[in-house]
Amino acid sequence: MADHPASAAPAAITYRHPSGVACIDIARHMSFCLGNAVRCVWRGWRASTHDGTSDLQHAVFYIHEWLGMEIRPRMPLSRRITDAVQRFAAVDDDACFSTIIRDLCRADFTHGNENAARHALNLITAEMERRKETQKMQDRETA
């Protein structure tokens, strides 16, 4: 794959986690649906200018699409992916975020591990609910 200048990619894709791992380091090796889910979670989780809920909703959509496939693509697991995910999880202070990314990778690289995808889906849904409740509380305080 050709290297492209970092300026050509959106900030969410090139943002490097404190571990040194960028979203694209993981997502480029994944199937379309789960790679996009990783991208959406990555962008939605670290959202600073918006609540990120719409990005998380997009991730939920892509995971449901993947779960609904009759035949799921099985992506070849590479050492590069396992190293990136291990580095990422080792430094992540938000264990939920790294668990979601790890589960989506597990689903893609282990013969369509449906349980891992469903676990990631449950964690994303719980985070969306948490954000919704936080927003309600903030709205009440300002009213």
C-alpha positions as CSV (number, residue, x, y, z in Angstrom):
1,M,0.0,0.0,0.0
2,A,1.4,3.4,-0.9
3,D,2.2,5.9,1.8
4,H,0.2,9.1,1.6
5,P,1.0,12.3,3.3
6,A,-0.6,12.6,6.7
7,S,-2.2,15.9,5.7
8,A,-4.4,14.0,3.2
9,A,-6.1,11.9,5.9
10,P,-8.7,13.1,8.3
11,A,-7.4,14.0,11.8
12,A,-9.3,11.1,13.4
13,I,-7.4,8.6,11.2
14,T,-4.0,10.1,11.8
15,Y,-4.4,10.9,15.6
16,R,-2.0,8.8,17.4
17,H,-3.0,7.2,20.7
18,P,-0.4,7.7,23.5
19,S,0.8,4.2,22.6
20,G,1.9,5.4,19.2
21,V,-0.8,3.5,17.4
22,A,-3.0,5.4,14.9
23,C,-6.5,4.3,13.9
24,I,-5.3,3.6,10.3
25,D,-2.6,1.3,11.7
26,I,-5.4,-1.1,12.7
27,A,-8.3,-0.3,10.4
28,R,-6.4,-0.7,7.1
29,H,-6.0,-4.4,7.7
30,M,-9.6,-5.1,8.5
31,S,-12.8,-5.9,6.6
32,F,-14.9,-3.0,5.3
33,C,-17.6,-3.1,8.0
34,L,-15.4,-3.7,11.1
35,G,-12.6,-1.4,9.8
36,N,-15.2,1.4,9.5
37,A,-16.6,0.5,13.0
38,V,-13.1,0.9,14.4
39,R,-12.7,4.2,12.6
40,C,-16.1,5.5,13.9
41,V,-15.3,4.4,17.5
42,W,-11.9,5.9,17.4
43,R,-13.3,9.3,16.2
44,G,-16.3,9.2,18.5
45,W,-14.5,8.2,21.6
46,R,-12.0,11.0,21.5
47,A,-14.5,13.6,20.3
48,S,-13.7,17.0,21.7
49,T,-15.8,19.3,19.5
50,H,-18.9,17.2,19.7
51,D,-20.3,14.4,21.9
52,G,-19.3,11.7,19.4
53,T,-22.6,9.9,19.7
54,S,-23.3,10.1,15.9
55,D,-19.9,8.4,15.3
56,L,-20.7,5.7,17.8
57,Q,-24.1,5.2,16.1
58,H,-22.3,4.7,12.8
59,A,-20.1,2.1,14.5
60,V,-23.2,0.3,15.7
61,F,-24.6,0.4,12.1
62,Y,-21.4,-1.2,10.7
63,I,-21.3,-3.9,13.4
64,H,-24.9,-4.8,12.7
65,E,-24.1,-4.9,9.0
66,W,-21.2,-7.3,9.7
67,L,-23.4,-9.5,12.0
68,G,-26.0,-9.7,9.3
69,M,-23.7,-11.0,6.7
70,E,-24.4,-14.6,5.6
71,I,-20.7,-15.1,4.8
72,R,-18.3,-12.9,6.8
73,P,-14.9,-12.1,5.4
74,R,-12.1,-13.6,7.4
75,M,-9.1,-11.3,7.4
76,P,-5.6,-12.7,7.7
77,L,-4.1,-12.0,11.1
78,S,-0.8,-10.3,10.9
79,R,1.9,-9.8,13.5
80,R,1.6,-6.0,12.8
81,I,-2.1,-6.0,14.0
82,T,-1.4,-8.1,17.2
83,D,1.5,-5.8,18.1
84,A,-0.5,-2.6,17.5
85,V,-3.4,-3.9,19.6
86,Q,-1.2,-5.0,22.4
87,R,0.7,-1.7,22.5
88,F,-2.6,0.1,22.4
89,A,-4.2,-1.8,25.2
90,A,-1.1,-1.6,27.4
91,V,-1.2,2.2,27.6
92,D,-4.9,2.8,27.4
93,D,-6.2,4.4,30.5
94,D,-9.8,3.8,29.3
95,A,-10.0,0.1,29.3
96,C,-13.5,0.1,27.7
97,F,-12.1,1.8,24.5
98,S,-9.3,-0.6,24.1
99,T,-11.6,-3.5,24.8
100,I,-13.9,-2.4,22.0
101,I,-11.0,-2.1,19.5
102,R,-9.6,-5.5,20.6
103,D,-13.0,-7.2,20.3
104,L,-13.6,-5.8,16.8
105,C,-10.2,-7.1,15.8
106,R,-10.9,-10.4,17.3
107,A,-14.2,-10.6,15.4
108,D,-12.5,-9.9,12.1
109,F,-9.4,-12.1,12.5
110,T,-10.8,-15.2,14.3
111,H,-13.2,-16.8,11.8
112,G,-16.0,-14.3,12.4
113,N,-16.1,-14.3,16.1
114,E,-19.7,-13.2,16.6
115,N,-19.4,-13.0,20.4
116,A,-16.5,-10.5,20.3
117,A,-18.5,-8.3,17.9
118,R,-21.6,-8.5,20.1
119,H,-19.5,-7.6,23.2
120,A,-18.1,-4.6,21.4
121,L,-21.6,-3.6,20.4
122,N,-22.8,-3.8,24.0
123,L,-20.0,-1.7,25.2
124,I,-20.6,1.0,22.6
125,T,-24.4,1.0,23.3
126,A,-23.6,1.4,27.1
127,E,-21.3,4.3,26.3
128,M,-24.0,6.0,24.2
129,E,-26.5,5.6,27.0
130,R,-24.0,7.1,29.5
131,R,-23.4,10.1,27.2
132,K,-27.1,10.6,26.8
133,E,-27.6,10.6,30.6
134,T,-24.7,13.0,31.1
135,Q,-26.3,15.3,28.5
136,K,-29.7,15.2,30.3
137,M,-28.0,16.0,33.6
138,Q,-26.2,19.0,32.0
139,D,-29.4,20.2,30.4
140,R,-31.2,20.1,33.8
141,E,-28.4,22.0,35.4
142,T,-28.5,24.8,32.8
143,A,-32.3,25.0,32.8
